[in-house]
Amino acid sequence: MIDNDVKGKIHSFVIQHDINEKWSLYLASRHKQVFEDLGVASVKFRTMANTIQFDVYVDSSSSK
């Protein structure tokens, strides 16, 4: 399950995978790498046993 919530410039995502904690860490690291590759620096990750949560700050004034 993937859930998305937008409050102002903060986009919050929750991904529930029901596998295990090692997968949470792995998936969080892969998502973090994708954001880094895209040049998005302001992402905060939290992992739990079966869930990844991350918040992305989107500043539309910096887009071209």
mmCIF file as gemmi writes it, N, C-alpha and C atoms, coordinates in Angstrom:
data_model
loop_
_atom_site.group_PDB
_atom_site.id
_atom_site.type_symbol
_atom_site.label_atom_id
_atom_site.label_alt_id
_atom_site.label_comp_id
_atom_site.label_asym_id
_atom_site.label_entity_id
_atom_site.label_seq_id
_atom_site.pdbx_PDB_ins_code
_atom_site.Cartn_x
_atom_site.Cartn_y
_atom_site.Cartn_z
_atom_site.occupancy
_atom_site.B_iso_or_equiv
_atom_site.pdbx_formal_charge
_atom_site.auth_seq_id
_atom_site.auth_asym_id
_atom_site.pdbx_PDB_model_num
ATOM 1 N N . MET Axp A 1 ? 0.832 -1.17 0 1 0 ? 1 A 1
ATOM 2 C CA . MET Axp A 1 ? 0 0 0 1 0 ? 1 A 1
ATOM 3 C C . MET Axp A 1 ? 0.883 1.241 0 1 0 ? 1 A 1
ATOM 4 N N . ILE Axp A 2 ? 0.503 2.215 -0.775 1 0 ? 2 A 1
ATOM 5 C CA . ILE Axp A 2 ? 1.199 3.5 -0.812 1 0 ? 2 A 1
ATOM 6 C C . ILE Axp A 2 ? 0.185 4.589 -0.518 1 0 ? 2 A 1
ATOM 7 N N . ASP Axp A 3 ? 0.543 5.48 0.404 1 0 ? 3 A 1
ATOM 8 C CA . ASP Axp A 3 ? -0.329 6.581 0.756 1 0 ? 3 A 1
ATOM 9 C C . ASP Axp A 3 ? 0.454 7.879 0.588 1 0 ? 3 A 1
ATOM 10 N N . ASN Axp A 4 ? -0.206 8.91 0.114 1 0 ? 4 A 1
ATOM 11 C CA . ASN Axp A 4 ? 0.415 10.199 -0.132 1 0 ? 4 A 1
ATOM 12 C C . ASN Axp A 4 ? -0.451 11.273 0.493 1 0 ? 4 A 1
ATOM 13 N N . ASP Axp A 5 ? 0.183 12.211 1.191 1 0 ? 5 A 1
ATOM 14 C CA . ASP Axp A 5 ? -0.527 13.322 1.805 1 0 ? 5 A 1
ATOM 15 C C . ASP Axp A 5 ? 0.261 14.591 1.505 1 0 ? 5 A 1
ATOM 16 N N . VAL Axp A 6 ? -0.428 15.651 1.106 1 0 ? 6 A 1
ATOM 17 C CA . VAL Axp A 6 ? 0.228 16.914 0.793 1 0 ? 6 A 1
ATOM 18 C C . VAL Axp A 6 ? -0.286 17.984 1.741 1 0 ? 6 A 1
ATOM 19 N N . LYS Axp A 7 ? 0.647 18.634 2.43 1 0 ? 7 A 1
ATOM 20 C CA . LYS Axp A 7 ? 0.324 19.761 3.307 1 0 ? 7 A 1
ATOM 21 C C . LYS Axp A 7 ? 1.278 20.884 2.968 1 0 ? 7 A 1
ATOM 22 N N . GLY Axp A 8 ? 0.779 21.837 2.208 1 0 ? 8 A 1
ATOM 23 C CA . GLY Axp A 8 ? 1.643 22.941 1.783 1 0 ? 8 A 1
ATOM 24 C C . GLY Axp A 8 ? 2.72 22.437 0.846 1 0 ? 8 A 1
ATOM 25 N N . LYS Axp A 9 ? 3.967 22.673 1.229 1 0 ? 9 A 1
ATOM 26 C CA . LYS Axp A 9 ? 5.101 22.261 0.397 1 0 ? 9 A 1
ATOM 27 C C . LYS Axp A 9 ? 5.692 20.908 0.812 1 0 ? 9 A 1
ATOM 28 N N . ILE Axp A 10 ? 5.035 20.234 1.767 1 0 ? 10 A 1
ATOM 29 C CA . ILE Axp A 10 ? 5.516 18.93 2.247 1 0 ? 10 A 1
ATOM 30 C C . ILE Axp A 10 ? 4.646 17.82 1.664 1 0 ? 10 A 1
ATOM 31 N N . HIS Axp A 11 ? 5.283 16.923 0.931 1 0 ? 11 A 1
ATOM 32 C CA . HIS Axp A 11 ? 4.609 15.736 0.396 1 0 ? 11 A 1
ATOM 33 C C . HIS Axp A 11 ? 5.065 14.552 1.238 1 0 ? 11 A 1
ATOM 34 N N . SER Axp A 12 ? 4.122 13.914 1.938 1 0 ? 12 A 1
ATOM 35 C CA . SER Axp A 12 ? 4.443 12.781 2.799 1 0 ? 12 A 1
ATOM 36 C C . SER Axp A 12 ? 3.974 11.494 2.147 1 0 ? 12 A 1
ATOM 37 N N . PHE Axp A 13 ? 4.838 10.483 2.182 1 0 ? 13 A 1
ATOM 38 C CA . PHE Axp A 13 ? 4.533 9.184 1.588 1 0 ? 13 A 1
ATOM 39 C C . PHE Axp A 13 ? 4.711 8.092 2.639 1 0 ? 13 A 1
ATOM 40 N N . VAL Axp A 14 ? 3.842 7.107 2.589 1 0 ? 14 A 1
ATOM 41 C CA . VAL Axp A 14 ? 3.945 5.921 3.434 1 0 ? 14 A 1
ATOM 42 C C . VAL Axp A 14 ? 3.832 4.712 2.515 1 0 ? 14 A 1
ATOM 43 N N . ILE Axp A 15 ? 4.831 3.835 2.571 1 0 ? 15 A 1
ATOM 44 C CA . ILE Axp A 15 ? 4.817 2.605 1.785 1 0 ? 15 A 1
ATOM 45 C C . ILE Axp A 15 ? 4.824 1.436 2.771 1 0 ? 15 A 1
ATOM 46 N N . GLN Axp A 16 ? 3.765 0.653 2.741 1 0 ? 16 A 1
ATOM 47 C CA . GLN Axp A 16 ? 3.684 -0.547 3.574 1 0 ? 16 A 1
ATOM 48 C C . GLN Axp A 16 ? 3.917 -1.762 2.682 1 0 ? 16 A 1
ATOM 49 N N . HIS Axp A 17 ? 4.924 -2.566 3.032 1 0 ? 17 A 1
ATOM 50 C CA . HIS Axp A 17 ? 5.297 -3.693 2.174 1 0 ? 17 A 1
ATOM 51 C C . HIS Axp A 17 ? 5.102 -5.044 2.84 1 0 ? 17 A 1
ATOM 52 N N . ASP Axp A 18 ? 4.976 -5.108 4.148 1 0 ? 18 A 1
ATOM 53 C CA . ASP Axp A 18 ? 4.728 -6.356 4.88 1 0 ? 18 A 1
ATOM 54 C C . ASP Axp A 18 ? 5.738 -7.462 4.564 1 0 ? 18 A 1
ATOM 55 N N . ILE Axp A 19 ? 7.006 -7.096 4.42 1 0 ? 19 A 1
ATOM 56 C CA . ILE Axp A 19 ? 8.047 -8.109 4.193 1 0 ? 19 A 1
ATOM 57 C C . ILE Axp A 19 ? 8.853 -8.268 5.484 1 0 ? 19 A 1
ATOM 58 N N . ASN Axp A 20 ? 9.81 -7.367 5.747 1 0 ? 20 A 1
ATOM 59 C CA . ASN Axp A 20 ? 10.525 -7.361 7.022 1 0 ? 20 A 1
ATOM 60 C C . ASN Axp A 20 ? 11.377 -6.097 7.138 1 0 ? 20 A 1
ATOM 61 N N . GLU Axp A 21 ? 12.033 -5.937 8.276 1 0 ? 21 A 1
ATOM 62 C CA . GLU Axp A 21 ? 12.776 -4.712 8.551 1 0 ? 21 A 1
ATOM 63 C C . GLU Axp A 21 ? 13.965 -4.513 7.605 1 0 ? 21 A 1
ATOM 64 N N . LYS Axp A 22 ? 14.612 -5.605 7.203 1 0 ? 22 A 1
ATOM 65 C CA . LYS Axp A 22 ? 15.737 -5.474 6.273 1 0 ? 22 A 1
ATOM 66 C C . LYS Axp A 22 ? 15.27 -4.898 4.943 1 0 ? 22 A 1
ATOM 67 N N . TRP Axp A 23 ? 14.072 -5.282 4.499 1 0 ? 23 A 1
ATOM 68 C CA . TRP Axp A 23 ? 13.532 -4.735 3.261 1 0 ? 23 A 1
ATOM 69 C C . TRP Axp A 23 ? 13.204 -3.255 3.429 1 0 ? 23 A 1
ATOM 70 N N . SER Axp A 24 ? 12.749 -2.864 4.601 1 0 ? 24 A 1
ATOM 71 C CA . SER Axp A 24 ? 12.494 -1.441 4.844 1 0 ? 24 A 1
ATOM 72 C C . SER Axp A 24 ? 13.769 -0.63 4.657 1 0 ? 24 A 1
ATOM 73 N N . LEU Axp A 25 ? 14.859 -1.114 5.241 1 0 ? 25 A 1
ATOM 74 C CA . LEU Axp A 25 ? 16.137 -0.413 5.112 1 0 ? 25 A 1
ATOM 75 C C . LEU Axp A 25 ? 16.617 -0.393 3.666 1 0 ? 25 A 1
ATOM 76 N N . TYR Axp A 26 ? 16.489 -1.525 2.986 1 0 ? 26 A 1
ATOM 77 C CA . TYR Axp A 26 ? 16.912 -1.604 1.583 1 0 ? 26 A 1
ATOM 78 C C . TYR Axp A 26 ? 16.087 -0.662 0.704 1 0 ? 26 A 1
ATOM 79 N N . LEU Axp A 27 ? 14.765 -0.729 0.834 1 0 ? 27 A 1
ATOM 80 C CA . LEU Axp A 27 ? 13.906 0.12 0.002 1 0 ? 27 A 1
ATOM 81 C C . LEU Axp A 27 ? 14.116 1.6 0.299 1 0 ? 27 A 1
ATOM 82 N N . ALA Axp A 28 ? 14.331 1.943 1.554 1 0 ? 28 A 1
ATOM 83 C CA . ALA Axp A 28 ? 14.599 3.338 1.905 1 0 ? 28 A 1
ATOM 84 C C . ALA Axp A 28 ? 15.9 3.806 1.259 1 0 ? 28 A 1
ATOM 85 N N . SER Axp A 29 ? 16.924 2.951 1.271 1 0 ? 29 A 1
ATOM 86 C CA . SER Axp A 29 ? 18.202 3.345 0.657 1 0 ? 29 A 1
ATOM 87 C C . SER Axp A 29 ? 18.068 3.518 -0.849 1 0 ? 29 A 1
ATOM 88 N N . ARG Axp A 30 ? 17.266 2.684 -1.497 1 0 ? 30 A 1
ATOM 89 C CA . ARG Axp A 30 ? 17.057 2.811 -2.948 1 0 ? 30 A 1
ATOM 90 C C . ARG Axp A 30 ? 16.284 4.087 -3.277 1 0 ? 30 A 1
ATOM 91 N N . HIS Axp A 31 ? 15.237 4.371 -2.5 1 0 ? 31 A 1
ATOM 92 C CA . HIS Axp A 31 ? 14.468 5.6 -2.718 1 0 ? 31 A 1
ATOM 93 C C . HIS Axp A 31 ? 15.338 6.83 -2.476 1 0 ? 31 A 1
ATOM 94 N N . LYS Axp A 32 ? 16.16 6.777 -1.427 1 0 ? 32 A 1
ATOM 95 C CA . LYS Axp A 32 ? 17.055 7.893 -1.128 1 0 ? 32 A 1
ATOM 96 C C . LYS Axp A 32 ? 18.006 8.137 -2.297 1 0 ? 32 A 1
ATOM 97 N N . GLN Axp A 33 ? 18.544 7.071 -2.877 1 0 ? 33 A 1
ATOM 98 C CA . GLN Axp A 33 ? 19.459 7.208 -4.01 1 0 ? 33 A 1
ATOM 99 C C . GLN Axp A 33 ? 18.759 7.843 -5.211 1 0 ? 33 A 1
ATOM 100 N N . VAL Axp A 34 ? 17.522 7.463 -5.461 1 0 ? 34 A 1
ATOM 101 C CA . VAL Axp A 34 ? 16.77 8.054 -6.577 1 0 ? 34 A 1
ATOM 102 C C . VAL Axp A 34 ? 16.593 9.553 -6.363 1 0 ? 34 A 1
ATOM 103 N N . PHE Axp A 35 ? 16.216 9.954 -5.155 1 0 ? 35 A 1
ATOM 104 C CA . PHE Axp A 35 ? 16.056 11.387 -4.879 1 0 ? 35 A 1
ATOM 105 C C . PHE Axp A 35 ? 17.375 12.128 -5.033 1 0 ? 35 A 1
ATOM 106 N N . GLU Axp A 36 ? 18.475 11.539 -4.567 1 0 ? 36 A 1
ATOM 107 C CA . GLU Axp A 36 ? 19.788 12.157 -4.733 1 0 ? 36 A 1
ATOM 108 C C . GLU Axp A 36 ? 20.14 12.298 -6.204 1 0 ? 36 A 1
ATOM 109 N N . ASP Axp A 37 ? 19.87 11.264 -6.998 1 0 ? 37 A 1
ATOM 110 C CA . ASP Axp A 37 ? 20.148 11.313 -8.436 1 0 ? 37 A 1
ATOM 111 C C . ASP Axp A 37 ? 19.333 12.409 -9.129 1 0 ? 37 A 1
ATOM 112 N N . LEU Axp A 38 ? 18.142 12.68 -8.611 1 0 ? 38 A 1
ATOM 113 C CA . LEU Axp A 38 ? 17.279 13.722 -9.177 1 0 ? 38 A 1
ATOM 114 C C . LEU Axp A 38 ? 17.614 15.11 -8.632 1 0 ? 38 A 1
ATOM 115 N N . GLY Axp A 39 ? 18.537 15.187 -7.694 1 0 ? 39 A 1
ATOM 116 C CA . GLY Axp A 39 ? 18.929 16.468 -7.131 1 0 ? 39 A 1
ATOM 117 C C . GLY Axp A 39 ? 17.992 16.975 -6.044 1 0 ? 39 A 1
ATOM 118 N N . VAL Axp A 40 ? 17.188 16.098 -5.475 1 0 ? 40 A 1
ATOM 119 C CA . VAL Axp A 40 ? 16.274 16.469 -4.399 1 0 ? 40 A 1
ATOM 120 C C . VAL Axp A 40 ? 16.972 16.172 -3.081 1 0 ? 40 A 1
ATOM 121 N N . ALA Axp A 41 ? 17.344 17.224 -2.363 1 0 ? 41 A 1
ATOM 122 C CA . ALA Axp A 41 ? 18.137 17.042 -1.149 1 0 ? 41 A 1
ATOM 123 C C . ALA Axp A 41 ? 17.292 17.014 0.119 1 0 ? 41 A 1
ATOM 124 N N . SER Axp A 42 ? 16.118 17.598 0.07 1 0 ? 42 A 1
ATOM 125 C CA . SER Axp A 42 ? 15.335 17.757 1.3 1 0 ? 42 A 1
ATOM 126 C C . SER Axp A 42 ? 14.296 16.643 1.448 1 0 ? 42 A 1
ATOM 127 N N . VAL Axp A 43 ? 14.782 15.428 1.739 1 0 ? 43 A 1
ATOM 128 C CA . VAL Axp A 43 ? 13.916 14.275 1.96 1 0 ? 43 A 1
ATOM 129 C C . VAL Axp A 43 ? 14.29 13.659 3.302 1 0 ? 43 A 1
ATOM 130 N N . LYS Axp A 44 ? 13.29 13.423 4.141 1 0 ? 44 A 1
ATOM 131 C CA . LYS Axp A 44 ? 13.519 12.8 5.449 1 0 ? 44 A 1
ATOM 132 C C . LYS Axp A 44 ? 12.862 11.422 5.454 1 0 ? 44 A 1
ATOM 133 N N . PHE Axp A 45 ? 13.645 10.389 5.779 1 0 ? 45 A 1
ATOM 134 C CA . PHE Axp A 45 ? 13.166 9.007 5.787 1 0 ? 45 A 1
ATOM 135 C C . PHE Axp A 45 ? 13.023 8.485 7.211 1 0 ? 45 A 1
ATOM 136 N N . ARG Axp A 46 ? 12.013 7.633 7.408 1 0 ? 46 A 1
ATOM 137 C CA . ARG Axp A 46 ? 11.817 6.879 8.64 1 0 ? 46 A 1
ATOM 138 C C . ARG Axp A 46 ? 11.458 5.457 8.228 1 0 ? 46 A 1
ATOM 139 N N . THR Axp A 47 ? 12.067 4.485 8.882 1 0 ? 47 A 1
ATOM 140 C CA . THR Axp A 47 ? 11.748 3.095 8.563 1 0 ? 47 A 1
ATOM 141 C C . THR Axp A 47 ? 11.259 2.377 9.818 1 0 ? 47 A 1
ATOM 142 N N . MET Axp A 48 ? 10.338 1.472 9.609 1 0 ? 48 A 1
ATOM 143 C CA . MET Axp A 48 ? 9.846 0.586 10.645 1 0 ? 48 A 1
ATOM 144 C C . MET Axp A 48 ? 9.891 -0.825 10.086 1 0 ? 48 A 1
ATOM 145 N N . ALA Axp A 49 ? 9.452 -1.791 10.837 1 0 ? 49 A 1
ATOM 146 C CA . ALA Axp A 49 ? 9.572 -3.19 10.426 1 0 ? 49 A 1
ATOM 147 C C . ALA Axp A 49 ? 8.958 -3.457 9.053 1 0 ? 49 A 1
ATOM 148 N N . ASN Axp A 50 ? 7.799 -2.923 8.773 1 0 ? 50 A 1
ATOM 149 C CA . ASN Axp A 50 ? 7.106 -3.194 7.509 1 0 ? 50 A 1
ATOM 150 C C . ASN Axp A 50 ? 6.685 -1.935 6.774 1 0 ? 50 A 1
ATOM 151 N N . THR Axp A 51 ? 7.304 -0.82 7.118 1 0 ? 51 A 1
ATOM 152 C CA . THR Axp A 51 ? 6.849 0.457 6.561 1 0 ? 51 A 1
ATOM 153 C C . THR Axp A 51 ? 8.02 1.393 6.327 1 0 ? 51 A 1
ATOM 154 N N . ILE Axp A 52 ? 7.917 2.163 5.251 1 0 ? 52 A 1
ATOM 155 C CA . ILE Axp A 52 ? 8.84 3.261 4.975 1 0 ? 52 A 1
ATOM 156 C C . ILE Axp A 52 ? 7.999 4.526 4.922 1 0 ? 52 A 1
ATOM 157 N N . GLN Axp A 53 ? 8.458 5.563 5.597 1 0 ? 53 A 1
ATOM 158 C CA . GLN Axp A 53 ? 7.805 6.863 5.514 1 0 ? 53 A 1
ATOM 159 C C . GLN Axp A 53 ? 8.849 7.872 5.079 1 0 ? 53 A 1
ATOM 160 N N . PHE Axp A 54 ? 8.465 8.771 4.18 1 0 ? 54 A 1
ATOM 161 C CA . PHE Axp A 54 ? 9.385 9.846 3.839 1 0 ? 54 A 1
ATOM 162 C C . PHE Axp A 54 ? 8.608 11.093 3.467 1 0 ? 54 A 1
ATOM 163 N N . ASP Axp A 55 ? 9.234 12.236 3.803 1 0 ? 55 A 1
ATOM 164 C CA . ASP Axp A 55 ? 8.67 13.547 3.525 1 0 ? 55 A 1
ATOM 165 C C . ASP Axp A 55 ? 9.579 14.248 2.528 1 0 ? 55 A 1
ATOM 166 N N . VAL Axp A 56 ? 8.968 14.829 1.515 1 0 ? 56 A 1
ATOM 167 C CA . VAL Axp A 56 ? 9.702 15.561 0.494 1 0 ? 56 A 1
ATOM 168 C C . VAL Axp A 56 ? 9.25 17.013 0.534 1 0 ? 56 A 1
ATOM 169 N N . TYR Axp A 57 ? 10.204 17.927 0.704 1 0 ? 57 A 1
ATOM 170 C CA . TYR Axp A 57 ? 9.905 19.345 0.676 1 0 ? 57 A 1
ATOM 171 C C . TYR Axp A 57 ? 10.022 19.814 -0.763 1 0 ? 57 A 1
ATOM 172 N N . VAL Axp A 58 ? 8.944 20.363 -1.294 1 0 ? 58 A 1
ATOM 173 C CA . VAL Axp A 58 ? 8.922 20.811 -2.69 1 0 ? 58 A 1
ATOM 174 C C . VAL Axp A 58 ? 8.836 22.325 -2.711 1 0 ? 58 A 1
ATOM 175 N N . ASP Axp A 59 ? 9.887 22.961 -3.201 1 0 ? 59 A 1
ATOM 176 C CA . ASP Axp A 59 ? 9.931 24.419 -3.315 1 0 ? 59 A 1
ATOM 177 C C . ASP Axp A 59 ? 9.75 24.77 -4.783 1 0 ? 59 A 1
ATOM 178 N N . SER Axp A 60 ? 8.547 25.169 -5.15 1 0 ? 60 A 1
ATOM 179 C CA . SER Axp A 60 ? 8.229 25.436 -6.551 1 0 ? 60 A 1
ATOM 180 C C . SER Axp A 60 ? 8.954 26.671 -7.085 1 0 ? 60 A 1
ATOM 181 N N . SER Axp A 61 ? 9.457 27.533 -6.219 1 0 ? 61 A 1
ATOM 182 C CA . SER Axp A 61 ? 10.15 28.731 -6.689 1 0 ? 61 A 1
ATOM 183 C C . SER Axp A 61 ? 11.511 28.417 -7.303 1 0 ? 61 A 1
ATOM 184 N N . SER Axp A 62 ? 12.057 27.227 -6.999 1 0 ? 62 A 1
ATOM 185 C CA . SER Axp A 62 ? 13.36 26.861 -7.542 1 0 ? 62 A 1
ATOM 186 C C . SER Axp A 62 ? 13.258 26.107 -8.864 1 0 ? 62 A 1
ATOM 187 N N . SER Axp A 63 ? 12.031 25.785 -9.306 1 0 ? 63 A 1
ATOM 188 C CA . SER Axp A 63 ? 11.882 25.07 -10.572 1 0 ? 63 A 1
ATOM 189 C C . SER Axp A 63 ? 12.022 26.022 -11.743 1 0 ? 63 A 1
ATOM 190 N N . LYS Axp A 64 ? 12.459 25.49 -12.867 1 0 ? 64 A 1
ATOM 191 C CA . LYS Axp A 64 ? 12.693 26.332 -14.054 1 0 ? 64 A 1
ATOM 192 C C . LYS Axp A 64 ? 11.602 26.148 -15.069 1 0 ? 64 A 1
